[in-house]
Amino acid sequence: MKKYISAFLLAAGVVFSSQAQKMVAYGPEKVEPKKAISVEKLWNDMQKTKEQNDVTFEGEIAQVCTKAGCWISVKKPDGTTFRVRFKDHFTIPVETAAGTKAYLHGKAYYETISVEMLKHFAEDAGKSEEEIAKITEPQYEFAFQADGITFEKPKK
């Protein structure tokens, strides 16, 4: 019986150890996944207060900046997305796949995005010249500035 328990504990340790090794972190702040709230709770809280909050949340990456990995889009509960910019312009690998579960720490807030910045984001996202030319108005939107992100290491 002791052999079986020892074998089980050894196997469980290997599994947990290999899972921990698959996680990668970027940014100046260490993210603690256990403290993360859901993206739904973050979204609902921000709809009520509209005040800047420091928070750690869990969300699904929808898109990554294709030029440098300097921003991502995260899915909101309704399926639309919001942009996450990285503090001090740290980056993540551009090959990080859409659908990757990520844990982010930083500031949630609302801001007005200039036409120039919206065009820059559209260019980074690989939009066509025609699509970029259609951007003519600034947008007031929910945003997040992450000072840390942790997610499963992209498979090669």
C-alpha positions as CSV (number, residue, x, y, z in Angstrom):
1,M,0.0,0.0,0.0
2,K,2.8,2.4,0.9
3,K,4.3,1.7,-2.6
4,Y,1.1,2.8,-4.3
5,I,0.8,6.0,-2.2
6,S,4.4,6.8,-2.8
7,A,4.0,6.2,-6.6
8,F,0.8,8.4,-6.6
9,L,2.5,11.2,-4.8
10,L,5.5,11.1,-7.0
11,A,3.3,11.1,-10.2
12,A,1.2,14.0,-8.8
13,G,4.4,15.9,-8.0
14,V,5.6,15.4,-11.6
15,V,2.3,16.5,-13.1
16,F,2.1,19.7,-10.9
17,S,5.7,20.4,-11.5
18,S,5.4,20.2,-15.2
19,Q,2.3,22.3,-15.2
20,A,4.1,25.0,-13.2
21,Q,6.9,24.9,-15.7
22,K,4.6,25.6,-18.6
23,M,3.6,29.0,-17.2
24,V,5.5,32.1,-18.4
25,A,5.5,35.6,-16.9
26,Y,6.2,39.0,-18.4
27,G,6.3,42.5,-17.0
28,P,7.7,44.1,-13.9
29,E,5.0,42.8,-11.5
30,K,4.6,39.2,-10.5
31,V,1.0,38.1,-11.1
32,E,-0.7,35.8,-8.5
33,P,-3.3,33.7,-10.4
34,K,-4.9,32.6,-7.1
35,K,-5.9,36.3,-6.5
36,A,-7.5,36.7,-10.0
37,I,-11.2,37.6,-10.4
38,S,-13.1,36.6,-13.5
39,V,-13.2,39.0,-16.5
40,E,-16.9,39.0,-16.0
41,K,-16.6,40.4,-12.5
42,L,-14.0,42.9,-13.6
43,W,-16.3,44.1,-16.4
44,N,-19.4,44.3,-14.2
45,D,-17.6,46.2,-11.4
46,M,-16.2,48.7,-13.9
47,Q,-19.6,49.2,-15.5
48,K,-20.9,50.3,-12.0
49,T,-18.1,52.5,-10.9
50,K,-16.1,53.6,-13.9
51,E,-13.3,54.4,-11.4
52,Q,-9.7,53.3,-11.9
53,N,-9.0,50.1,-10.0
54,D,-5.8,48.0,-9.4
55,V,-6.8,44.4,-10.0
56,T,-5.7,40.9,-11.0
57,F,-8.0,39.1,-13.4
58,E,-8.2,36.0,-15.6
59,G,-9.2,36.4,-19.2
60,E,-8.9,34.9,-22.7
61,I,-6.5,36.5,-25.1
62,A,-8.4,37.3,-28.4
63,Q,-5.6,39.0,-30.3
64,V,-1.9,40.0,-29.9
65,C,-0.1,42.9,-31.5
66,T,1.5,41.3,-34.6
67,K,4.4,43.8,-34.8
68,A,5.9,43.6,-31.3
69,G,3.5,41.9,-28.8
70,C,3.1,45.2,-27.0
71,W,-0.7,44.9,-26.5
72,I,-3.4,42.3,-26.5
73,S,-7.2,42.2,-26.8
74,V,-9.1,40.3,-24.2
75,K,-12.6,38.9,-24.6
76,K,-15.4,40.5,-22.5
77,P,-18.4,38.4,-21.3
78,D,-20.4,39.5,-24.4
79,G,-17.8,38.3,-26.8
80,T,-16.5,41.7,-27.8
81,T,-13.0,42.7,-26.7
82,F,-11.1,45.4,-24.8
83,R,-7.4,46.4,-25.3
84,V,-4.7,45.7,-22.7
85,R,-1.5,47.8,-23.1
86,F,1.7,46.8,-21.3
87,K,3.2,49.2,-18.8
88,D,6.7,50.5,-19.8
89,H,6.1,48.9,-23.2
90,F,7.1,45.4,-22.1
91,T,6.1,42.7,-24.7
92,I,4.9,39.1,-25.0
93,P,5.7,36.7,-27.9
94,V,3.7,37.7,-31.0
95,E,3.0,34.0,-31.6
96,T,0.9,33.8,-28.4
97,A,-2.2,32.2,-29.6
98,A,-5.7,33.6,-29.5
99,G,-7.7,31.6,-26.9
100,T,-4.8,31.5,-24.4
101,K,-6.0,31.9,-20.8
102,A,-4.0,34.7,-19.1
103,Y,-3.7,36.2,-15.7
104,L,-3.1,39.9,-15.7
105,H,-2.4,42.5,-13.0
106,G,-2.7,46.2,-13.4
107,K,-5.0,49.2,-13.7
108,A,-8.6,49.1,-15.1
109,Y,-9.9,52.4,-16.3
110,Y,-11.8,54.3,-19.0
111,E,-10.1,56.6,-21.5
112,T,-10.6,58.4,-24.8
113,I,-8.4,56.9,-27.5
114,S,-7.2,59.4,-30.2
115,V,-7.7,58.8,-33.9
116,E,-4.0,58.6,-34.3
117,M,-3.6,55.9,-31.6
118,L,-6.6,54.0,-33.0
119,K,-5.0,54.0,-36.5
120,H,-1.7,52.8,-34.9
121,F,-3.5,49.9,-33.2
122,A,-5.3,49.0,-36.4
123,E,-1.9,49.0,-38.3
124,D,-0.4,46.8,-35.5
125,A,-3.4,44.5,-35.9
126,G,-2.7,44.1,-39.7
127,K,-5.8,46.0,-40.9
128,S,-5.9,47.1,-44.5
129,E,-5.2,50.7,-45.6
130,E,-8.9,51.0,-46.4
131,E,-10.0,49.9,-42.9
132,I,-7.5,52.3,-41.3
133,A,-8.8,55.2,-43.4
134,K,-12.3,54.6,-42.0
135,I,-11.1,55.6,-38.5
136,T,-12.1,59.2,-38.1
137,E,-13.4,59.6,-34.6
138,P,-11.8,59.1,-31.2
139,Q,-13.4,56.5,-28.9
140,Y,-14.2,56.5,-25.2
141,E,-13.6,52.9,-24.0
142,F,-12.7,50.6,-21.2
143,A,-9.0,49.8,-21.1
144,F,-6.4,48.0,-19.0
145,Q,-2.7,48.8,-18.4
146,A,-1.0,45.6,-17.3
147,D,2.2,45.6,-15.3
148,G,2.3,41.8,-15.3
149,I,0.9,38.9,-17.3
150,T,1.2,35.2,-16.8
151,F,0.0,32.5,-19.2
152,E,0.7,29.0,-20.5
153,K,3.9,28.9,-22.5
154,P,3.1,28.9,-26.3
155,K,3.7,25.6,-28.0
156,K,6.3,25.6,-30.7
